[in-house]
């Protein structure tokens, strides 16, 4: 199942994506007498199996809900979780080839991380699947792209074992960790350069964990103006998803609705020869097989 957050006639709702249609699940559930709260994506995630059971019932008979079904072109998709409850967790340097290209670009010896390297992006960095990435040129002159698989936590926990880690996953979505490389270098850390408003397009949907038989087979790609820059597979991660969840949750509670971006493969702009930064008007398409794509235009003003 693919779940989206959409806007129709100025109202935001959660929808079930079926081909080129979106079913308003809260409105549809009300028609069948379901009482679970489906008013937002966070409500759906917190609703657990009860919420998913109602959504599956709707998915099994979509023809019964014509009054609450819209064509995809009639609605505007926003990030699946438009307002996260707290900062988005991210893993740096988690694909071998990306680690190598980064160190080579800096002309220093390649050193692989021994444990996952975590940082966060601020909540206002969230952007829509087709949202404009508007950046003030007085803030940065060096924007870069990073396609990533994002994991959505569906069950809270602390000290989660690797063996039970996937039980805490609600689903997966696409993220583009847009980064201001000059700020990253100037501040000598990752947070500021990765937390500019609108610098994390996400979506277009969340694919429920059970609908992904083997997450390691998912393929990530990123294109700029139609030119392929990145291509990789989740299996290439240095630290897999269970390891990431176990490490992050050690002594620290992960909450329902938390978002974890899991790293990017090789091909980023700063490591190209010569380096390539994003320019105003560039269209960046970040995609993951089986989930969907983000298509965002850069607007440096």
N, C-alpha and C positions, 0 to 999 in steps of 0.2 A: 504494500500500500504506500501511496505517496500523499503526504499531507502538505498543504500550503496555507499561508496566511494571505488573504486577499482583501481588496477594497472594492466594494460595489455600491455606487450611489452614496459615497462618503461614509459608508459603514464598513468597519473592519470585522472580518470573520475568519474562521478556520474552514478550509475546504478539503474535500477528497478529490484528488486529481484523477480523472478517468478519461483517457485519451485526450481530446481537446475540450473537455468540459470540466467544470468545477462544481461540486455539490456542497452546498452550505450544510455542514454536518450538524450544527446546533439547531438550525431551523428544521432540518429533516428529522433529527432525533425527537424534537418536540412533537412532530406529527405521529410518531409511533409510541409516544408516551414515555420515552426514556427520561430519567430524572438527573443523570450525571451531567456535571458542568462541562460543556464543550465550547465555552465562549471565547477562549483564547488557546494558543498552542501550549502555554504553560499549564493551563487548566486541564487540557487533554493529557499532557504528560503526567501530571499529578494524579489524574484519574486512573492511571495504570490499566490493568486488564479489564476493568469494568468499562472504561472509556473505549478501549480498543474493541471490545466485544460489540458495542453499539455501532462503531464505525464499520466493523466487518459486516454487520447485518445490513447496513446501508449499502456497502460495496457489493453485496451479493444480489441486490435487487434495485439497482440504480433507476430503473424505469419507473419505479413507484414515486419518484420525487421530482417530477418535471417543474413544479412551481418553485423549487429551491435549487435548480440546476441552471448554471450560466455557461455560455460559451467562453472559452479562455480569452478570446479577444474582447469580451465585454468587461473584464475585470483587470485590476492592476495588482500584480503580485508584489508583496513586500518581503522582507526577510522573514523566514519562518518564525523566529522569535524576535520581533521588532525591538523589544526593550528587555534585554537580558537582566536578570536579577542582580548580577554582579559582573565584574570584568571577565573577559573571555581568556581562558587559559591557552597558551600556545607552546609548542615544542620547537626549539631551534635546532638546526644542524641535525636533521634526522634522516637524510638520504645521503648515502656515501658519495655519489657523484657531486652532489651539491656542496658537501663539506670540502671536497677536493677543489672544486672550482673557486670556492670562496677563499681558501688559503692561497691558492695559486695566484688569484687576482691581487692579493695583498703581498705576494712574493715572500711568504713565510712558510715554514715547514708544516706539512699536513699533520694534524693531530686529531684523531677521532675522539669524540666524547665518550667517557666511561659510564656516565649516567645521563638520563634525559636532561636537557637544558631548558628550563621553563622560564617564560615571561608572560605578561598579560597585555591585552589591548583594552582600552577603556570602552565603556558601554556605548558611548556616542560614536564610536568608530563603525558601528553596524550600518550597512547600506543595503539597498534593495537589489534584486537580481539584475535589474536594468537601470539602476540609479546612476545619475551623473556623479563622478568623483570630482568634486569642486574643491580646489586647493588654491589658497592665496600665494602668489609668487613671492611675496615678502617673507613667507614662512619657509618654503622649500623650493629648490631648483632641481631636485633629483629624486623623482618618483620611480619606483620599481614595482613589479608584479610578483606574486608567489601563489600559484594554485595549490590548494590544500584540501584534504579530506577533513571535515569537522565531525566530531563525535558528540552526540547529545546524550547527556546522562539522564536516565529514566528512573533510577533507584538510588537514593542517597546512601552514603556509606563512608566509613573511615577504615583504614588498614585493610583495604580490599586485596584479596589474594589474586594472583594472575589467573588461577584456575577458575575463579568466580567472577572475573572482571567483566566479561561480556554480558553477564546477567544484569549488570548495572547500566547497560547501554539501551537507550530508547531507539535510536536510529542514527542515520548519517545524512550529511548534506555537503554542499560545495562551498568553499570559502576562497577568497582572494585576499591574501595578507599584503595589501598595498603598503609599501614602505618608503619613507623619506630617508634615503641613504645619507644625505648630508647631515640631517639631524642625528641619525644613528651614530655617525662618526664624531660629530661635534660634542654630543653629550656622553659619548663613550659608554653607552648602554642602549638597550633596544626599546624600552618603553615609549619614550617620547616620539621617536621616529616612526613608531608603528601604531600610534594612538590618535592620529589626526582624525577629526570628524569625517565620517563617511569613507574611511579607508579600509573597511572590511565588508565588501559586498558578500552576501550570503544567500543561499537558496539553490534553485528556485523552489525546492521542496525538501522535506525530510522523508527519507525512505526508511520505513520501519525495519528494525534489525532483522526480524524473522524473514523479511523479503530479500535479504542479501545472504545467500548460502555460504559464500566464502569472500569476506571483505578483502582478503589479500589479492584477489584477482582483479579488483577494480583498477581502471586505467585513468590516470590524470593527464590533462593536456592544457596548454595555454597558448593562445595565438594573439598577436598584436597586428591589427590591420590585415588579418588573414594569413600572416606569416607565423608558422609554428615556431615557438620558442622553447616550450617545455613538453616532455613526454616521459611518463614514468608509471610505475605500478606500485600499489600499496605494499606488495611483497618486498619491495626494495628498501623499506624502512629499516633503519639501524635498530630502533626500539619499536616493537610491534605494539598494537593497541592494548593488549593485556598488561604488558610491561609498563606502558605509559600510565595507565590507570592505577596500577599497583604502586608505582613510584610516587605519583602525585598525591594519592590518598593516604600515604604513610603519615600518620599523625595529623592528618588534615581532612576534614569532612568534605566530600563532594556532595553537592546538593542537586535535587531534581531540577532539571533545566539547565544545568551547567553545560558550557560549550568548550570543547577541547579541539583546537586546531593542531594537526599532527605532523606538520612539517611539509617542505616542498622539495620536489626533485630538481635536478640540474637544469640550467638554461636561463637563469635570471639575467636581467639586463646588465648589472654592474660587472658581471664576470665575462661578458662577451668581449670579443676582440675586433674592433674597438668597443668599449662599453657603450650601451644604448640606454638612455633614460627615456621615460615616457614624456610625450609632448601633448600640448593641448590639441584636442581633436582626435587623438589616438583612440581606437576601439580595442578593448582588451576582452577576449573571450576565454573564460576559465571553465573547464568542463571535466566531469567525471562520468565514466561509463555507468549506465544503469541509474544514474541520479538526474543529470541534466546539466545545463550550462548557465553561466552568468555572462552577461554582455554589457559592459560598462564603458562609457565614454569619459575620457579625461578632460577636465576643464580647468586649466591653470589661469587664474584671473588676477 
